[in-house]
Amino acid sequence: MPRTEANGIELEYETFGDPRQPTLLLVAGLGSQLLSWRSGLCAHFAAHGFHVVRYDNRDSGLSTFLDRGPKPDLRAIVRGDPGSAPYLIADLARDAVGLLDALGVDRAHVAGASMGGMIAQQLAIDHPGRLRSLCSIMSRPGDGVSGAGTREAEAQLSTPRPADRAGAIEAGMGVWRVIGSPGYPEDEAGLRAHVAETYDRSHRVDGFGRQLAAILASPDRTAGLRGVTAPTLVLHGMADPLIDRSGGEATARAVPGAELLLLPGMGHDLPEPLWPDIADAVAANAAQAS
């Protein structure tokens, strides 16, 4: 896969479809690699006429890991002292802009899932001229109220990840059993293969805490979202245990004219049976862009 310098770091990325078509930038979530945007879903987007770009955020996958500084103090950040966070969601949004610059893309359709949705929201707030349309998926505006998860789901964020391959794969399976879509349970063998592929590509987990610190230390985006003018789709699973549907509802309320699409049976993932519906919805929202 290609890699490029962006915003002072290096980002690993992959593309699908015709580069002459409008770009759809896919932003991954907390601790997730670009593989979280499954190739089959990317193919659906490409079939809708997008040049699809998926990439690893900093501190994930094969992009730059910022592991030379002190560890963030998550407890202090939660108590209101964000000083130990090495970067914020706004910095991750600048990474996305840097990637677009490196690819020679002036304006792109942007879709982000979970933390990726937060990054996409911030990109729309801070860099409105770089977006054609916005899609925020299973995310929240950071108001500290909406989008709370269940205790069991949130416990997955603080559970240590084993370093060995077998243990890491089992832990990953456990995570998806908790946060996955109850209405669309994934085939056990297929899920295990995906978790194993992710581990084999990059099994580093030390960036997770820094990304989590960025989420916790970043300010509420609600006021900024009120100024977003790009066509906006907010997509959320009605059975999401990690970020409750209220996070999507709050995001949609904040953006003038945003469309809210709630999907029954969908948890905190993008199940394959819903890929055609998701691709159709993203394409319909993008079509509203001038």
C-alpha positions as CSV (number, residue, x, y, z in Angstrom):
1,M,0.0,0.0,0.0
2,P,1.2,3.6,-0.6
3,R,2.3,5.9,2.1
4,T,2.6,9.7,2.0
5,E,3.8,12.5,4.3
6,A,0.9,14.6,5.7
7,N,0.9,17.2,8.4
8,G,4.4,16.3,9.5
9,I,3.7,12.5,9.8
10,E,3.4,9.6,7.4
11,L,0.0,8.1,6.6
12,E,-0.6,4.7,5.0
13,Y,-3.6,4.6,2.6
14,E,-5.3,2.6,-0.1
15,T,-7.5,3.5,-3.0
16,F,-10.4,1.9,-4.9
17,G,-12.1,3.0,-8.1
18,D,-11.4,5.5,-10.8
19,P,-9.1,8.5,-9.6
20,R,-10.9,10.7,-12.1
21,Q,-14.1,10.4,-10.0
22,P,-14.9,12.4,-6.9
23,T,-13.0,11.3,-3.9
24,L,-14.7,9.7,-0.9
25,L,-12.3,9.8,2.1
26,L,-13.1,7.1,4.7
27,V,-11.9,7.8,8.3
28,A,-11.4,5.0,10.7
29,G,-12.3,4.8,14.4
30,L,-10.5,4.4,17.7
31,G,-7.7,1.9,17.5
32,S,-8.9,0.8,14.0
33,Q,-6.9,0.3,10.9
34,L,-8.0,1.1,7.4
35,L,-9.2,-2.5,7.2
36,S,-12.2,-1.5,9.3
37,W,-13.6,-0.2,6.1
38,R,-14.0,-3.6,4.5
39,S,-12.9,-4.0,0.9
40,G,-16.4,-5.2,-0.1
41,L,-17.9,-2.0,1.3
42,C,-15.3,0.1,-0.5
43,A,-16.2,-1.7,-3.7
44,H,-19.9,-0.7,-3.2
45,F,-18.8,2.9,-2.8
46,A,-16.6,2.7,-5.9
47,A,-19.6,1.3,-7.9
48,H,-21.4,4.5,-7.0
49,G,-18.8,6.5,-8.9
50,F,-16.5,7.4,-6.0
51,H,-12.7,7.3,-6.0
52,V,-12.4,5.7,-2.5
53,V,-9.5,6.5,-0.2
54,R,-9.2,4.6,3.1
55,Y,-6.2,5.3,5.5
56,D,-4.7,4.6,8.9
57,N,-4.9,7.4,11.4
58,R,-1.7,8.3,13.2
59,D,-1.0,5.8,16.0
60,S,-2.8,3.0,14.1
61,G,-2.0,0.4,11.4
62,L,1.1,1.3,9.4
63,S,1.0,5.1,9.8
64,T,3.3,7.0,12.1
65,F,3.2,6.1,15.8
66,L,3.9,8.9,18.2
67,D,5.4,6.8,20.9
68,R,8.4,8.8,22.1
69,G,6.6,11.1,24.5
70,P,5.0,10.5,27.9
71,K,1.8,8.5,28.2
72,P,-1.3,10.5,28.5
73,D,-2.9,10.7,32.0
74,L,-6.5,9.6,31.1
75,R,-7.8,10.1,34.6
76,A,-6.5,13.7,34.7
77,I,-8.1,14.3,31.3
78,V,-11.4,13.0,32.5
79,R,-11.2,15.3,35.5
80,G,-10.7,18.3,33.2
81,D,-7.0,18.6,32.7
82,P,-6.3,17.9,29.0
83,G,-2.6,18.8,29.2
84,S,-1.2,15.3,28.8
85,A,-3.0,14.6,25.6
86,P,-0.4,14.5,22.8
87,Y,-2.9,15.7,20.2
88,L,-6.6,16.4,19.7
89,I,-9.3,15.5,17.3
90,A,-8.5,18.7,15.4
91,D,-5.0,17.4,14.8
92,L,-6.4,14.2,13.3
93,A,-8.6,16.3,11.1
94,R,-5.5,18.2,9.9
95,D,-3.9,14.8,9.1
96,A,-6.9,14.1,6.8
97,V,-6.4,17.5,5.1
98,G,-2.7,16.7,4.7
99,L,-3.6,13.5,3.0
100,L,-6.0,15.2,0.6
101,D,-3.2,17.7,-0.2
102,A,-0.7,14.9,-0.9
103,L,-3.2,13.3,-3.2
104,G,-4.0,16.5,-5.0
105,V,-7.6,16.5,-3.9
106,D,-9.1,19.9,-3.4
107,R,-12.5,18.8,-2.1
108,A,-13.7,15.4,-1.0
109,H,-16.8,13.6,0.3
110,V,-15.9,12.5,3.8
111,A,-17.3,9.6,5.8
112,G,-16.1,8.7,9.3
113,A,-17.1,5.9,11.7
114,S,-17.0,6.2,15.5
115,M,-13.8,8.3,16.3
116,G,-13.6,8.7,12.5
117,G,-17.0,10.4,12.6
118,M,-15.6,12.9,15.2
119,I,-12.6,13.6,12.9
120,A,-15.0,14.1,10.0
121,Q,-17.1,16.5,12.0
122,Q,-14.1,18.5,13.0
123,L,-12.9,18.6,9.5
124,A,-16.2,20.0,8.4
125,I,-15.9,22.6,11.2
126,D,-12.3,23.7,10.7
127,H,-11.8,23.1,7.0
128,P,-15.3,23.6,5.4
129,G,-13.8,24.4,2.0
130,R,-12.3,20.9,1.7
131,L,-15.6,19.0,2.0
132,R,-18.2,18.3,-0.6
133,S,-20.4,16.3,1.8
134,L,-20.2,14.8,5.3
135,C,-21.3,11.4,6.7
136,S,-20.9,10.8,10.4
137,I,-21.5,7.2,11.3
138,M,-22.0,5.7,14.8
139,S,-20.4,8.8,16.4
140,R,-21.3,11.7,18.7
141,P,-20.6,15.5,19.0
142,G,-18.6,15.3,22.2
143,D,-21.1,17.1,24.4
144,G,-20.4,14.8,27.3
145,V,-24.0,13.8,27.5
146,S,-25.1,12.0,24.3
147,G,-23.8,8.7,23.0
148,A,-23.0,7.0,26.3
149,G,-22.3,3.3,26.0
150,T,-23.2,0.3,28.2
151,R,-20.8,-0.7,31.0
152,E,-19.9,-3.9,29.2
153,A,-19.1,-2.1,25.9
154,E,-17.2,0.7,27.6
155,A,-15.2,-1.9,29.6
156,Q,-13.7,-3.0,26.2
157,L,-11.9,0.3,26.0
158,S,-9.9,-0.4,29.2
159,T,-9.3,-4.1,28.8
160,P,-5.6,-4.8,28.1
161,R,-4.9,-6.3,24.7
162,P,-2.7,-9.4,24.6
163,A,0.5,-9.1,22.6
164,D,0.6,-12.7,21.4
165,R,-1.3,-13.5,18.2
166,A,-3.6,-16.2,19.6
167,G,-4.5,-14.1,22.6
168,A,-5.0,-10.9,20.5
169,I,-7.3,-12.7,18.1
170,E,-9.4,-14.1,20.9
171,A,-9.6,-10.7,22.6
172,G,-10.6,-9.2,19.3
173,M,-13.3,-11.8,18.8
174,G,-14.6,-10.9,22.3
175,V,-14.8,-7.2,21.5
176,W,-16.9,-7.8,18.4
177,R,-19.2,-10.2,20.2
178,V,-20.0,-7.3,22.6
179,I,-20.2,-4.4,20.2
180,G,-21.3,-6.1,17.0
181,S,-24.7,-5.9,15.4
182,P,-27.2,-8.2,17.1
183,G,-29.5,-8.1,14.1
184,Y,-26.7,-9.1,11.7
185,P,-24.3,-11.5,13.5
186,E,-21.2,-12.1,11.4
187,D,-20.1,-15.6,10.5
188,E,-17.7,-16.8,13.1
189,A,-15.1,-17.9,10.6
190,G,-15.3,-14.7,8.6
191,L,-15.0,-12.6,11.6
192,R,-12.0,-14.5,12.9
193,A,-10.3,-14.2,9.5
194,H,-10.8,-10.4,9.6
195,V,-9.4,-10.1,13.2
196,A,-6.4,-12.3,12.2
197,E,-5.8,-10.2,9.1
198,T,-5.8,-7.0,11.2
199,Y,-3.4,-8.5,13.7
200,D,-1.0,-9.8,11.0
201,R,-1.0,-6.4,9.3
202,S,-0.1,-4.5,12.4
203,H,-0.5,-5.7,16.0
204,R,0.7,-2.5,17.8
205,V,-1.7,-1.3,20.4
206,D,0.2,1.4,22.1
207,G,-1.4,4.1,20.1
208,F,-4.9,3.3,21.4
209,G,-4.4,5.3,24.6
210,R,-3.2,8.4,22.8
211,Q,-6.2,8.3,20.4
212,L,-8.5,7.8,23.4
213,A,-6.9,10.8,25.1
214,A,-7.6,12.9,21.9
215,I,-11.3,12.0,22.2
216,L,-11.5,12.8,25.9
217,A,-9.5,16.0,25.7
218,S,-11.2,17.5,22.7
219,P,-13.9,20.2,23.2
220,D,-17.6,19.8,22.4
221,R,-18.2,20.2,18.7
222,T,-21.9,21.1,19.0
223,A,-21.6,24.8,18.5
224,G,-19.2,24.3,15.5
225,L,-21.5,21.8,13.9
226,R,-24.3,24.4,13.8
227,G,-22.2,26.2,11.1
228,V,-21.7,23.2,8.8
229,T,-23.3,23.8,5.4
230,A,-22.1,20.7,3.6
231,P,-24.9,18.1,2.9
232,T,-24.8,15.9,6.0
233,L,-25.9,12.4,6.6
234,V,-25.8,11.0,10.2
235,L,-26.0,7.2,10.2
236,H,-26.4,5.2,13.5
237,G,-27.3,1.7,14.6
238,M,-30.3,1.5,16.8
239,A,-28.6,-1.4,18.7
240,D,-25.2,0.3,19.2
241,P,-23.9,-0.5,22.7
242,L,-20.7,1.5,22.6
243,I,-22.1,4.9,21.3
244,D,-25.8,5.0,22.0
245,R,-28.0,6.3,19.2
246,S,-28.5,9.5,21.2
247,G,-25.0,10.4,19.9
248,G,-26.2,10.3,16.4
249,E,-29.4,12.1,17.2
250,A,-27.4,14.9,18.9
251,T,-25.1,15.2,15.9
252,A,-28.0,15.4,13.5
253,R,-29.8,18.1,15.7
254,A,-26.6,20.2,15.6
255,V,-26.1,20.3,11.9
256,P,-28.7,22.4,10.0
257,G,-30.6,20.2,7.5
258,A,-28.8,17.0,8.4
259,E,-30.5,13.7,7.6
260,L,-30.6,11.1,10.3
261,L,-30.7,7.5,9.3
262,L,-31.2,5.0,12.1
263,L,-30.7,1.3,11.2
264,P,-32.5,-1.3,13.3
265,G,-30.4,-4.2,14.4
266,M,-27.1,-2.5,13.7
267,G,-24.5,-2.2,16.5
268,H,-21.1,-0.6,16.5
269,D,-19.9,-2.0,13.2
270,L,-20.8,-2.0,9.6
271,P,-22.5,-5.4,8.9
272,E,-22.2,-6.7,5.3
273,P,-26.0,-7.1,4.7
274,L,-26.3,-3.3,5.2
275,W,-23.5,-2.4,2.8
276,P,-25.8,-1.7,-0.1
277,D,-28.0,0.5,2.0
278,I,-25.1,2.4,3.5
279,A,-23.5,3.0,0.1
280,D,-26.8,4.1,-1.3
281,A,-27.3,6.6,1.5
282,V,-23.8,8.0,1.3
283,A,-24.2,8.4,-2.5
284,A,-27.6,10.1,-2.2
285,N,-26.2,12.6,0.4
286,A,-23.1,13.3,-1.8
287,A,-25.4,13.9,-4.8
288,Q,-26.8,17.0,-2.9
289,A,-23.4,18.7,-3.0
290,S,-23.0,21.5,-5.6
